[in-house]
């Protein structure tokens, strides 16, 4: 009887267990064959974003929902592997897909902890979940996850599984995979990360949003400390390494759009070109676009433009606080909530937002975005001293709670600055083939995505005069032709409105002078008389040879002063004609597009200068214009160029429009042409004396100092069909067929031309 009492429950228990095992076996037999194919794992094709590079291989942009960089298991540093295993699955290389030891350990920890605190999901299970399943927490999904894990372990090696995990796992900030996360969070390739950085990244898979070091730095730090402790407990790092990693300050990138080169406008142009050409899967198939940009020159252009804009901005004074924060929201001057509030204020390159904690006539104390307390005094705050006065406007005065901008000076010290209101653009091209070497479409892409190089239609002012002069050479003029620099009045009977009385930008008139001198000094009266002589319709047609739109340059005398509309892209194209001996090249920015297998899908096929099919002007014309434009850069309104760069082979022209609204300098050396523009998006006066030579030329010089480094001085050879005469500044040329005809007389102007635009620009 007693034996029966003992055996009966045992038999029932064994029977129940047998039934459960049988059911499980039946489920396995029925379910396992129907599990999804592992082809998605064995033929792994992740969504890889469209990436854009400079010509010399530097990443300047990537576009896609998933930011990913695929690496092989061999490329992953050992410390990164150990950090991941310590955080997620330290028995990964021992278990068969399900870690029973880990399950028991987690269960015990959860019971002792009084609730669900630990999970026991293996890396294999996470791979199964990420590739095949949803995140729902049901027993059915758990069963499929377990079965898939067994199948994966049966068909793939441990390293293959680990590699899939490292590349596929989501880690926040649109980063998929540890290689992408390393670049996004720390701005460095995976191979270069430290132990502390590896531990921070390894802590992300558990909860990417909760442990994101950008959004939740405190929780991310706690998670990192846990991973480091596990690595130490498992013997993967020693005590010294553990302590050093705990003390290492982590520099986390706050701005996600940062790349090794500032070329956001160019990257966007390349994206648009690629998407138009290959619209299907353009952002997920891993295409690579190689632009024509040169990294060092792009950086030089970016830095020079920013410096030129900031110099202009400082010349026109401090405008006051950007905005204000309510200090009642913060418990102390060290409250981390301050940094959280500052995170909402975008940086603009090196212009860092900061909160004023205290301010008086002697010192400004501010909390800089990122956590640093900064004290400004003396020269560092001199720029803003007027806004510290009690008489300063209340909505602009610097006081506790004001938001300001900080910028480091050349010595690396913080100084007060501000976001500029003015905009600028710069573009440089190789005149021989049209390859864009540098392109900056505006001061800051994140603030204003309008590409001023290609989209901004502005008056060119005197920078348009060379094309009028070039047209005149075809009408028999020469650089030594003498034209009167004297006041001129176009009567109301000829304008159809009121009399037009243009003037020179400096208000000075020097009487008869040679054309080359008039161009160097940018004499408006001479340009108008030349245009009268050759005819406005002829000049309009002739200018189209350089790539200008005829309808943007109405055939009126105001064309002589640059009253039409151009873009910087057009201007650099046009000046390249003078630089390359008379050929109109078509600028391009994408050199080639490659697919995910690195096969070339498309490449540029531009025609180079020298091909007669693209000749725009007579080579003799280009040669003479080059000589006159070099006078501008040596003796004239752009003499600062040759003096600063210490070269005699620079040529170009300044330009300033009516009321100093637009400032230009377009110029070149035989191997590179560049164009700089500065102005307000809503056109308004830049300020007195803010000419092209003062505001735009420094940007061009800053770029050329890098582009022409180690480039020997080069001058063009005189083509056949020219007669040379004189020496020095009297040296001149004339077409051989015109030598016996003499220069066109000044009064050889055509019939009076209509002048509807009475606000023609005084030009420099």
Phi and psi in degrees as a GROMACS rama.xvg file:
@    title "Ramachandran Plot"
@    xaxis  label "Phi"
@    yaxis  label "Psi"
@TYPE xy
-64.088  -38.8778  UNK-2
-64.3921  -38.3327  UNK-3
-64.0398  -39.9903  UNK-4
-62.1272  -36.1024  UNK-5
-77.3845  -42.9285  UNK-6
-72.4486  -35.3213  UNK-7
-58.0375  -51.9952  UNK-8
-62.0307  -34.8587  UNK-9
-66.1046  -41.6001  UNK-10
-63.7164  -42.3828  UNK-11
-61.2176  -43.1816  UNK-12
-64.4711  -44.119  UNK-13
-67.0458  -38.5583  UNK-14
-63.5265  -43.8201  UNK-15
-62.3747  -43.7776  UNK-16
-62.2528  -40.3179  UNK-17
-63.8559  -40.2584  UNK-18
-63.417  -44.1749  UNK-19
-61.7881  -44.6197  UNK-20
-62.5151  -41.4051  UNK-21
-62.5084  -43.8207  UNK-22
-61.3788  -43.9917  UNK-23
-61.6023  -41.7568  UNK-24
-64.8093  -40.9155  UNK-25
-62.3181  -43.0721  UNK-26
-61.871  -43.2686  UNK-27
-62.9558  -44.7519  UNK-28
-62.8736  -40.4571  UNK-29
-79.1106  -34.0559  UNK-30
-89.2292  -41.7891  UNK-31
-55.7268  -45.5137  UNK-32
-64.7532  -21.522  UNK-33
-93.7348  4.1691  UNK-34
-65.7028  150.805  UNK-35
-61.7821  153.102  UNK-36
-64.0253  148.213  UNK-37
-90.3542  15.4422  UNK-38
-59.2758  -33.2565  UNK-39
-64.9915  -22.9356  UNK-40
-91.1445  -43.9599  UNK-41
-72.3156  -27.9962  UNK-42
-116.875  63.4972  UNK-43
-66.009  119.236  UNK-44
-130.324  82.6485  UNK-45
-70.7267  160.402  UNK-46
-75.7197  111.882  UNK-47
-112.48  130.229  UNK-48
-68.303  161.545  UNK-49
-68.6403  128.205  UNK-50
-119.22  140.278  UNK-51
-118.469  134.298  UNK-52
-126.939  160.287  UNK-53
-73.7959  172.553  UNK-54
-62.9982  -29.1947  UNK-55
-97.968  21.4629  UNK-56
88.7711  15.8141  UNK-57
-96.8157  132.921  UNK-58
-68.0413  128.706  UNK-59
-121.336  -5.87375  UNK-60
-179.462  152.281  UNK-61
-143.683  144.615  UNK-62
-134.852  123.63  UNK-63
163.583  159.566  UNK-64
-67.1119  -33.8475  UNK-65
-112.534  124.787  UNK-66
-94.4617  114.29  UNK-67
-143.157  143.111  UNK-68
-132.61  111.075  UNK-69
-79.9581  132.721  UNK-70
-128.565  155.144  UNK-71
-84.6813  161.746  UNK-72
-62.0917  -30.0023  UNK-73
-69.7955  -24.728  UNK-74
-84.5542  -9.6642  UNK-75
-83.7923  124.035  UNK-76
-62.2609  147.44  UNK-77
-57.6272  -38.0262  UNK-78
-66.0569  -30.3231  UNK-79
-71.1507  -42.2326  UNK-80
-59.5086  -47.15  UNK-81
-65.2748  -35.3516  UNK-82
-65.692  -42.4559  UNK-83
-64.402  -46.6744  UNK-84
-62.4215  -41.0479  UNK-85
-63.8513  -36.2987  UNK-86
-81.6579  -35.27  UNK-87
-113.87  -35.4549  UNK-88
-168.895  79.6511  UNK-89
-71.4555  -15.3826  UNK-90
-103.918  21.2922  UNK-91
-53.5433  -43.3567  UNK-92
-81.7656  0.658525  UNK-93
-107.37  -35.6783  UNK-94
-86.0672  171.458  UNK-95
-104.465  23.9276  UNK-96
122.611  -36.66  UNK-97
-118.377  127.343  UNK-98
-97.5723  94.3857  UNK-99
-66.9008  -35.7245  UNK-100
-62.8243  -42.7556  UNK-101
-65.1409  -35.953  UNK-102
-64.5484  -45.8851  UNK-103
-63.8863  -40.4961  UNK-104
-64.0768  -43.3141  UNK-105
-66.3809  -40.3033  UNK-106
-62.0089  -44.8544  UNK-107
-61.2498  -43.1261  UNK-108
-64.2357  -36.3365  UNK-109
-70.4757  -39.2565  UNK-110
-65.2644  -46.7231  UNK-111
-66.6197  -31.1847  UNK-112
-83.6784  -6.64813  UNK-113
78.7022  18.1199  UNK-114
174.195  179.411  UNK-115
-78.0219  106.9  UNK-116
-118.985  -29.9065  UNK-117
-124.173  147.198  UNK-118
-109.247  172.918  UNK-119
-135.873  30.1217  UNK-120
-73.1273  126.6  UNK-121
-83.2571  168.281  UNK-122
-61.9485  -37.3715  UNK-123
-63.3625  -42.6515  UNK-124
-62.2964  -38.5357  UNK-125
-67.1006  -35.5562  UNK-126
-64.4009  -45.4035  UNK-127
-58.8115  -45.4816  UNK-128
-64.6141  -44.3834  UNK-129
-67.9344  -33.8827  UNK-130
-92.5357  -29.9196  UNK-131
-125.325  -21.0817  UNK-132
-122.718  170.192  UNK-133
-93.5698  177.739  UNK-134
-92.2349  9.32681  UNK-135
-66.0611  145.122  UNK-136
-102.137  83.1342  UNK-137
-127.957  159.705  UNK-138
-66.1836  -34.7753  UNK-139
-62.9253  -45.7166  UNK-140
-64.461  -37.4312  UNK-141
-64.0609  -38.5217  UNK-142
-65.2427  -48.1372  UNK-143
-61.0118  -37.9513  UNK-144
-62.0006  -42.8464  UNK-145
-65.9983  -45.5094  UNK-146
-63.3284  -42.1882  UNK-147
-63.9026  -36.3707  UNK-148
-62.508  -43.1002  UNK-149
-61.8292  -43.5499  UNK-150
-64.8716  -41.0905  UNK-151
-62.9803  -45.2233  UNK-152
-63.7416  -29.1096  UNK-153
-77.0566  -21.6242  UNK-154
-112.745  -19.1931  UNK-155
-123.467  151.872  UNK-156
-76.6689  164.78  UNK-157
-60.0803  -42.3433  UNK-158
-65.102  -36.3455  UNK-159
-64.6303  -41.8475  UNK-160
-64.6794  -45.2042  UNK-161
-62.4758  -40.4166  UNK-162
-62.9702  -41.853  UNK-163
-60.8661  -44.2033  UNK-164
-61.522  -46.9609  UNK-165
-61.2298  -32.095  UNK-166
-91.218  -23.0988  UNK-167
-100.298  -28.7479  UNK-168
-63.5298  139.658  UNK-169
-82.5226  133.348  UNK-170
-129.035  21.7995  UNK-171
86.8807  162.624  UNK-172
55.2938  34.7118  UNK-173
64.0533  14.9549  UNK-174
-88.916  124.853  UNK-175
-117.05  117.393  UNK-176
93.9996  153.471  UNK-177
-73.5279  -28.1423  UNK-178
-65.6617  -43.3306  UNK-179
-67.2593  -41.4901  UNK-180
-62.9364  -38.8037  UNK-181
-60.5175  -41.6771  UNK-182
-70.853  -40.1609  UNK-183
-72.6785  -44.7555  UNK-184
-82.8468  -34.9983  UNK-185
-119.004  -4.78907  UNK-186
66.6792  31.0603  UNK-187
-145.811  155.213  UNK-188
-67.8921  157.072  UNK-189
-56.8917  -35.1139  UNK-190
-66.246  -15.5832  UNK-191
-103.628  3.99058  UNK-192
-75.9526  155.135  UNK-193
-90.293  175.188  UNK-194
-62.0809  -43.6446  UNK-195
-62.4752  -41.3687  UNK-196
-68.9586  -39.2289  UNK-197
-61.7749  -41.0096  UNK-198
-65.6564  -38.1202  UNK-199
-63.0667  -45.479  UNK-200
-65.7121  -40.3505  UNK-201
-65.9863  -21.4639  UNK-202
-80.752  -9.14421  UNK-203
-74.9709  -38.3221  UNK-204
-56.0199  -32.54  UNK-205
-59.1579  -40.6185  UNK-206
-163.443  87.7162  UNK-207
-56.4915  -34.9889  UNK-208
-77.2978  -39.107  UNK-209
-70.2313  -34.4193  UNK-210
-107.833  18.2743  UNK-211
-65.8258  118.248  UNK-212
-67.976  -15.7051  UNK-213
-83.8738  -44.2933  UNK-214
-84.9998  -42.0729  UNK-215
-129.285  72.7484  UNK-216
-60.3462  -34.4305  UNK-217
-66.0531  -50.1903  UNK-218
-66.0231  -35.1507  UNK-219
-63.7604  -38.1517  UNK-220
-66.2649  -41.6997  UNK-221
-63.7161  -41.0126  UNK-222
-66.1576  -40.4213  UNK-223
-60.9348  -42.0502  UNK-224
-62.9483  -37.3876  UNK-225
-62.9406  -45.5953  UNK-226
-63.1968  -42.2192  UNK-227
-62.9481  -40.1281  UNK-228
-63.273  -42.3266  UNK-229
-63.8863  -41.3609  UNK-230
-61.4804  -38.3703  UNK-231
-69.6745  -43.5766  UNK-232
-62.6838  -34.7308  UNK-233
-84.3918  -1.71967  UNK-234
78.6025  19.1974  UNK-235
-84.7952  -23.3284  UNK-236
-134.173  151.777  UNK-237
-90.4683  179.339  UNK-238
-61.4396  -41.1599  UNK-239
-63.5844  -45.3995  UNK-240
-63.7235  -39.3486  UNK-241
-61.6793  -48.3374  UNK-242
-65.4125  -40.4774  UNK-243
-65.1293  -39.5387  UNK-244
-67.2077  -37.3345  UNK-245
-64.0044  -32.7839  UNK-246
-88.3598  -15.0275  UNK-247
-67.2319  122.619  UNK-248
-73.8866  132.154  UNK-249
-96.7373  128.12  UNK-250
-99.9323  100.826  UNK-251
-94.5002  132.22  UNK-252
-68.3479  128.122  UNK-253
-92.9812  -34.9978  UNK-254
-94.6683  116.637  UNK-255
-78.8547  -16.379  UNK-256
-89.5212  12.7026  UNK-257
-81.957  134.147  UNK-258
-130.155  177.355  UNK-259
-66.7043  -17.5615  UNK-260
-133.32  137.379  UNK-261
-83.4359  99.5801  UNK-262
-146.604  43.1301  UNK-263
-62.6463  -40.6241  UNK-264
-66.0152  -41.1877  UNK-265
-66.6656  -40.19  UNK-266
-61.9526  -40.0062  UNK-267
-66.4439  -38.9469  UNK-268
-61.0747  -44.0979  UNK-269
-64.1363  -38.6351  UNK-270
-61.0424  -47.1257  UNK-271
-62.0594  -42.5951  UNK-272
-61.9265  -44.1798  UNK-273
-68.7858  -43.5096  UNK-274
-64.6308  -33.5747  UNK-275
-70.8627  -36.2655  UNK-276
-80.7397  -37.9258  UNK-277
-130.447  77.2413  UNK-278
-69.5132  -23.2032  UNK-279
-83.7081  123.965  UNK-280
55.4262  29.6135  UNK-281
-63.9633  -26.615  UNK-282
-101.592  9.90842  UNK-283
-137.612  -8.47869  UNK-284
-96.1001  1.31979  UNK-285
82.3279  28.8767  UNK-286
-69.6797  148.376  UNK-287
-119.259  131.706  UNK-288
-115.118  122.442  UNK-289
-103.363  117.281  UNK-290
-85.4484  -178.254  UNK-291
-95.0141  -0.459989  UNK-292
-64.3137  146.021  UNK-293
-107.637  122.333  UNK-294
-51.1394  -53.2167  UNK-295
-62.4761  -36.3464  UNK-296
-76.0021  -35.6543  UNK-297
-63.1551  -43.2382  UNK-298
-63.1153  -41.3449  UNK-299
-63.0999  -42.2493  UNK-300
-64.5174  -44.3757  UNK-301
-60.4365  -49.7831  UNK-302
-65.5483  -38.7366  UNK-303
-68.4665  -42.7024  UNK-304
-64.0738  -44.5142  UNK-305
-61.9386  -42.2143  UNK-306
-64.7023  -42.8969  UNK-307
-62.7357  -42.1306  UNK-308
-66.2504  -44.5382  UNK-309
-67.7452  -35.5138  UNK-310
-63.2724  -44.0608  UNK-311
-59.7391  -46.8039  UNK-312
-61.2317  -41.56  UNK-313
-68.1113  -29.9557  UNK-314
-65.1101  -20.8675  UNK-315
-110.058  14.9613  UNK-316
86.9427  163.95  UNK-317
-85.8849  135.537  UNK-318
-99.3052  -4.19462  UNK-319
104.185  -172.151  UNK-320
-59.933  142.571  UNK-321
-74.2367  -38.5401  UNK-322
-170.465  -171.445  UNK-323
-138.033  149.622  UNK-324
-112.183  147.342  UNK-325
-79.0067  111.924  UNK-326
-70.8358  -11.0399  UNK-327
-66.9672  -18.5646  UNK-328
-77.9286  -8.98472  UNK-329
-116.894  135.45  UNK-330
-77.2105  -31.3348  UNK-331
-154.689  173.431  UNK-332
-72.5274  -9.31434  UNK-333
-108.622  8.67007  UNK-334
-60.7347  128.104  UNK-335
-64.9427  -17.6597  UNK-336
-63.3889  -25.3675  UNK-337
-63.4271  -46.3367  UNK-338
-65.2656  -36.3268  UNK-339
-63.7672  -39.4869  UNK-340
-66.8317  -38.3877  UNK-341
-70.0523  -22.7857  UNK-342
-63.6464  -24.037  UNK-343
-75.1007  -13.6486  UNK-344
-100.392  117.467  UNK-345
-69.4805  142.431  UNK-346
-76.8072  162.149  UNK-347
-134.16  79.6655  UNK-348
68.2472  -121.67  UNK-349
-92.5436  9.42415  UNK-350
-92.7281  99.0339  UNK-351
-96.8128  129.497  UNK-352
-70.2048  147.126  UNK-353
-147.682  153.993  UNK-354
-105.638  125.581  UNK-355
-73.3202  123.899  UNK-356
-95.3992  -31.8902  UNK-357
-158.544  146.157  UNK-358
-152.998  132.976  UNK-359
-147.48  -172.407  UNK-360
-67.0174  -16.8025  UNK-361
-105.006  -24.4957  UNK-362
-157.636  147.404  UNK-363
-121.008  127.576  UNK-364
-112.354  127.293  UNK-365
-138.378  152.771  UNK-366
-100.763  111.824  UNK-367
-83.1686  141.829  UNK-368
-52.4118  123.414  UNK-369
115.972  -13.0942  UNK-370
108.78  -3.98384  UNK-371
-88.3728  136.621  UNK-372
-88.6575  126.66  UNK-373
-119.779  134.774  UNK-374
-112.948  128.154  UNK-375
-115.073  134.936  UNK-376
-154.665  169.503  UNK-377
60.2193  -130.698  UNK-378
-61.6489  -30.2755  UNK-379
-64.7371  -23.594  UNK-380
-118.288  2.0076  UNK-381
-58.0448  -38.0503  UNK-382
-57.0622  -32.635  UNK-383
-107.283  11.0352  UNK-384
-59.2691  -32.7841  UNK-385
-66.0449  -26.014  UNK-386
-88.8087  7.60001  UNK-387
-97.5717  -11.2665  UNK-388
-73.3127  145.825  UNK-389
-62.7896  -21.3101  UNK-390
-84.3566  -5.83144  UNK-391
-66.1631  150.642  UNK-392
-54.3309  135.485  UNK-393
-61.677  -30.4867  UNK-394
-85.524  5.88939  UNK-395
-133.053  -12.9563  UNK-396
-65.7028  143.943  UNK-397
-83.2949  115.559  UNK-398
-150.192  175.617  UNK-399
-55.6416  127.999  UNK-400
101.016  -9.89612  UNK-401
-74.9743  142.372  UNK-402
-95.2574  126.711  UNK-403
-126.788  176.403  UNK-404
-117.617  136.993  UNK-405
-113.476  146.072  UNK-406
-145.055  143.208  UNK-407
-85.0319  138.227  UNK-408
-84.3939  -173.451  UNK-409
-63.3256  -22.5347  UNK-410
-88.6002  -3.84703  UNK-411
88.1061  12.0471  UNK-412
-97.2031  146.001  UNK-413
-70.5873  141.34  UNK-414
-140.695  156.093  UNK-415
-76.8891  141.644  UNK-416
-144.266  -162.278  UNK-417
-162.396  160.297  UNK-418
-72.4901  126.217  UNK-419
-71.8489  152.484  UNK-420
-94.6908  -25.2387  UNK-421
-75.5334  154.803  UNK-422
-115.46  168.06  UNK-423
-156.589  165.32  UNK-424
-152.149  151.19  UNK-425
-148.474  140.509  UNK-426
-145.234  139.164  UNK-427
-129.942  145.658  UNK-428
-140.278  152.22  UNK-429
-83.2485  113.822  UNK-430
-61.8397  -22.1115  UNK-431
-70.1953  -39.9371  UNK-432
-132.135  -6.37981  UNK-433
90.8303  4.55319  UNK-434
-66.6212  124.836  UNK-435
-74.8301  123.735  UNK-436
-95.5853  -28.2557  UNK-437
-155.172  143.339  UNK-438
-151.404  120.58  UNK-439
-123.74  111.499  UNK-440
-85.1071  -6.48315  UNK-441
177.387  175.409  UNK-442
-63.8645  -43.2879  UNK-443
-150.843  117.365  UNK-444
-61.113  -37.0963  UNK-445
-70.831  -24.6956  UNK-446
-85.6916  -38.8358  UNK-447
-147.874  107.069  UNK-448
-85.9921  1.4407  UNK-449
-66.1959  121.92  UNK-450
-86.7571  100.652  UNK-451
-70.0348  -19.3605  UNK-452
-67.9215  -42.879  UNK-453
-105.06  -20.4179  UNK-454
-111.165  -18.8572  UNK-455
-85.5627  112.023  UNK-456
-93.6597  113.112  UNK-457
-132.389  158.837  UNK-458
-71.1968  134.403  UNK-459
-85.5024  -13.1558  UNK-460
58.0609  -144.334  UNK-461
-66.9639  -13.0528  UNK-462
-67.3929  -9.81032  UNK-463
-89.7161  -15.5042  UNK-464
-56.7877  -37.8692  UNK-465
-54.1114  -29.4361  UNK-466
-77.7326  -27.3568  UNK-467
-71.1399  -43.1442  UNK-468
-63.6502  -42.0741  UNK-469
-61.0592  -40.7814  UNK-470
-62.2169  -38.1293  UNK-471
-66.5577  -30.1595  UNK-472
-63.7406  -32.1324  UNK-473
-74.5437  -13.4004  UNK-474
-99.8777  10.5241  UNK-475
104.758  -4.37026  UNK-476
-73.8767  164.132  UNK-477
-139.465  166.452  UNK-478
-55.9948  -25.3538  UNK-479
-97.399  7.08513  UNK-480
-60.6711  138.998  UNK-481
-99.6296  127.562  UNK-482
-128.789  146.362  UNK-483
-78.1787  127.234  UNK-484
-99.0386  80.9676  UNK-485
-137.11  154.846  UNK-486
-55.1574  149.006  UNK-487
-136.984  142.561  UNK-488
-128.958  126.099  UNK-489
-99.1065  113.497  UNK-490
-65.4413  158.901  UNK-491
-60.2093  -29.7118  UNK-492
-64.3051  -24.081  UNK-493
-96.0528  -24.6527  UNK-494
-89.1286  -21.349  UNK-495
80.4756  2.98885  UNK-496
-138.731  -106.205  UNK-497
-113.886  163.593  UNK-498
-62.1299  144.003  UNK-499
-111.875  123.969  UNK-500
-127.006  84.0612  UNK-501
-67.6945  167.906  UNK-502
-148.865  163.157  UNK-503
-73.3215  151.565  UNK-504
-62.3788  -29.1448  UNK-505
-97.2411  -0.134369  UNK-506
74.4891  8.05097  UNK-507
-106.092  145.367  UNK-508
-128.534  133.01  UNK-509
-116.889  11.7057  UNK-510
75.2118  -161.852  UNK-511
-58.3909  135.667  UNK-512
-152.348  161.121  UNK-513
-72.2785  151.519  UNK-514
-57.8446  -42.6352  UNK-515
-63.6609  -35.0652  UNK-516
-70.5151  -40.8299  UNK-517
-62.8366  -38.1234  UNK-518
-69.7844  -40.9843  UNK-519
-61.5162  -37.0355  UNK-520
-94.064  -1.98548  UNK-521
55.9667  55.1715  UNK-522
-82.2025  114.865  UNK-523
-64.2659  -39.7925  UNK-524
-63.0261  -36.0828  UNK-525
-67.5333  -43.7552  UNK-526
-60.9446  -41.0727  UNK-527
-65.2332  -42.8598  UNK-528
-66.0028  -37.0996  UNK-529
-62.6623  -46.0858  UNK-530
-64.1222  -37.7166  UNK-531
-59.4099  -39.209  UNK-532
-70.6764  -44.2044  UNK-533
-87.6689  -17.9355  UNK-534
95.4621  132.532  UNK-535
-68.3486  -35.1547  UNK-536
-65.7462  -40.8384  UNK-537
-63.0183  -44.4469  UNK-538
-63.4455  -39.363  UNK-539
-62.7396  -45.9846  UNK-540
-64.1001  -40.7942  UNK-541
-65.7509  -39.9657  UNK-542
-62.8416  -27.8629  UNK-543
-65.3481  -20.0811  UNK-544
-61.8798  -26.8904  UNK-545
-89.1721  -2.21454  UNK-546
104.796  6.58633  UNK-547
-82.15  148.33  UNK-548
-81.7866  122.368  UNK-549
-59.0581  -38.44  UNK-550
-71.0984  -13.1346  UNK-551
-87.8076  -4.30954  UNK-552
-133.828  76.3505  UNK-553
-55.36  145.463  UNK-554
-77.3482  67.1857  UNK-555
-121.374  164.999  UNK-556
-63.6215  -22.1379  UNK-557
-64.0264  -16.7128  UNK-558
-59.0349  -30.2533  UNK-559
-63.4165  -22.7725  UNK-560
-107.618  12.4359  UNK-561
73.4429  46.4019  UNK-562
-90.7686  2.2588  UNK-563
-80.8027  -158.489  UNK-564
-132.064  134.572  UNK-565
-140.957  166.985  UNK-566
-114.015  156.946  UNK-567
-56.5377  -33.6466  UNK-568
-60.5297  -44.5149  UNK-569
-64.9491  -39.8926  UNK-570
-66.8929  -41.2204  UNK-571
-70.3436  -30.7636  UNK-572
-64.0895  -45.7404  UNK-573
-66.4426  -43.2161  UNK-574
-68.7846  -25.3883  UNK-575
-63.4089  -27.025  UNK-576
-61.7988  -41.3035  UNK-577
-69.7099  -33.9266  UNK-578
-73.4015  -32.1453  UNK-579
-104.41  9.61969  UNK-580
92.9743  15.6984  UNK-581
112.403  14.9165  UNK-582
-108.042  137.352  UNK-583
-93.049  105.044  UNK-584
-88.7709  160.038  UNK-585
-107.685  108.579  UNK-586
-58.7557  144.207  UNK-587
-143.687  154.267  UNK-588
-119.991  -16.4335  UNK-589
-105.954  120.196  UNK-590
-85.0106  -44.6408  UNK-591
-159.926  157.05  UNK-592
-121.153  129.482  UNK-593
-118.748  151.129  UNK-594
-88.2102  -173.551  UNK-595
-66.3737  -17.5488  UNK-596
-98.6377  11.1476  UNK-597
69.2762  20.9588  UNK-598
-87.0444  139.557  UNK-599
-71.2255  122.8  UNK-600
-94.4215  -34.7638  UNK-601
-158.883  151.315  UNK-602
-148.644  159.451  UNK-603
-69.8593  148.123  UNK-604
-140.429  49.743  UNK-605
-72.4182  157.048  UNK-606
-91.8766  133.965  UNK-607
-90.4114  155.604  UNK-608
-57.0455  139.626  UNK-609
115.412  -23.9103  UNK-610
-81.3209  117.096  UNK-611
-62.6077  -20.0998  UNK-612
-65.8455  -18.821  UNK-613
-112.008  16.6498  UNK-614
-66.9728  133.12  UNK-615
-104.749  -41.3626  UNK-616
-138.162  162.698  UNK-617
-58.0181  135.88  UNK-618
-58.3413  -30.2231  UNK-619
-67.5043  -37.6823  UNK-620
-62.5505  -47.3454  UNK-621
-60.6559  -39.109  UNK-622
-65.1678  -45.2018  UNK-623
-68.2224  -39.1864  UNK-624
-64.4678  -37.4911  UNK-625
-60.5962  -43.243  UNK-626
-61.9827  -43.2659  UNK-627
-69.0699  -38.7571  UNK-628
-71.7837  -25.8459  UNK-629
-69.551  -32.9144  UNK-630
-59.9936  -38.7368  UNK-631
-59.3351  -42.9155  UNK-632
-81.0211  -12.3328  UNK-633
-105.691  -45.9244  UNK-634
-113.909  -19.8939  UNK-635
-97.6001  -146.159  UNK-636
-67.96  -13.1016  UNK-637
-116.161  26.7564  UNK-638
-58.5232  -22.8564  UNK-639
-60.72  -27.2425  UNK-640
-63.5151  -54.6252  UNK-641
-66.926  -37.2986  UNK-642
-65.3766  -39.7752  UNK-643
-75.557  -46.0712  UNK-644
-86.8696  -9.22727  UNK-645
54.3642  52.2617  UNK-646
-137.199  150.142  UNK-647
-110.634  11.3286  UNK-648
-113.615  24.2067  UNK-649
-97.7413  143.267  UNK-650
-142.944  151.495  UNK-651
166.753  -172.502  UNK-652
-150.034  135.049  UNK-653
-80.2452  163.816  UNK-654
-156.029  132.625  UNK-655
-137.879  131.844  UNK-656
-94.557  179.129  UNK-657
-52.3818  132.654  UNK-658
60.0662  26.8099  UNK-659
55.0637  47.4494  UNK-660
-86.0255  -38.6513  UNK-661
-126.033  138.165  UNK-662
-120.264  131.947  UNK-663
-132.242  151.714  UNK-664
-145.684  123.908  UNK-665
-121.86  129.772  UNK-666
-163.151  -178.387  UNK-667
-162.853  164.763  UNK-668
-123.188  159.285  UNK-669
-51.7054  -27.8208  UNK-670
-95.7655  -12.1226  UNK-671
-156.068  136.314  UNK-672
-119.3  144.733  UNK-673
-143.957  154.065  UNK-674
-138.43  128.862  UNK-675
-118.258  138.065  UNK-676
-134.142  147.569  UNK-677
-143.523  135.185  UNK-678
178.849  177.299  UNK-679
-93.8835  145.447  UNK-680
-59.983  -43.5212  UNK-681
-94.539  100.005  UNK-682
-49.3797  127.822  UNK-683
-155.918  169.441  UNK-684
-64.1071  130.931  UNK-685
-73.9619  -28.4925  UNK-686
129.518  154.37  UNK-687
-58.6848  139.919  UNK-688
67.5503  9.40586  UNK-689
-86.7577  70.8234  UNK-690
-85.2529  174.8  UNK-691
-59.9975  -37.2469  UNK-692
-67.2929  -30.4726  UNK-693
-87.8891  -38.4329  UNK-694
-101.839  -37.0249  UNK-695
-99.1726  -38.7846  UNK-696
-55.4465  -42.0267  UNK-697
-58.3542  -33.0578  UNK-698
-65.1743  -44.8457  UNK-699
-62.4544  -43.8621  UNK-700
-62.3199  -43.1128  UNK-701
-59.4699  -39.9163  UNK-702
-69.9346  -48.1425  UNK-703
-64.1682  -27.3475  UNK-704
-60.7513  -29.3208  UNK-705
-90.3777  -43.4829  UNK-706
-63.8599  -31.6524  UNK-707
-100.841  8.11864  UNK-708
-62.6337  127.848  UNK-709
68.755  8.69732  UNK-710
-91.2049  121.55  UNK-711
-66.3884  153.672  UNK-712
-65.2676  132.275  UNK-713
-135.306  137.033  UNK-714
-125.831  145.065  UNK-715
-70.6744  151.663  UNK-716
-84.4875  142.184  UNK-717
-68.5538  126.156  UNK-718
-76.3624  166.189  UNK-719
-66.5603  154.842  UNK-720
93.4604  8.58193  UNK-721
-115.688  147.837  UNK-722
-113.161  128.003  UNK-723
-102.382  143.373  UNK-724
-151.22  154.799  UNK-725
78.5555  174.675  UNK-726
-136.282  161.249  UNK-727
58.1365  -133.385  UNK-728
-72.2633  -15.1936  UNK-729
-87.995  -5.14481  UNK-730
-65.0398  131.931  UNK-731
-147.034  171.927  UNK-732
-137.982  158.172  UNK-733
-153.396  148.07  UNK-734
-58.0607  137.198  UNK-735
-56.652  -38.7415  UNK-736
-71.802  -14.3786  UNK-737
-100.719  -3.88054  UNK-738
-60.2838  -37.0579  UNK-739
-85.618  -6.39244  UNK-740
-90.7432  -19.0965  UNK-741
79.4498  168.851  UNK-742
-79.1915  147.434  UNK-743
-59.3115  133.671  UNK-744
-66.53  151.554  UNK-745
-60.1253  -33.6302  UNK-746
-87.9012  18.4993  UNK-747
-86.3352  22.6383  UNK-748
-66.3706  152.401  UNK-749
-75.4754  -175.256  UNK-750
-58.1711  151.117  UNK-751
-50.3558  138.471  UNK-752
-99.1974  145.111  UNK-753
-69.115  145.841  UNK-754
-133.722  84.0588  UNK-755
-76.5806  -25.4635  UNK-756
-92.0721  102.305  UNK-757
-89.4159  3.7073  UNK-758
-109.821  42.32  UNK-759
-63.1581  147.029  UNK-760
-79.2495  135.653  UNK-761
-72.6739  134.22  UNK-762
-120.687  155.38  UNK-763
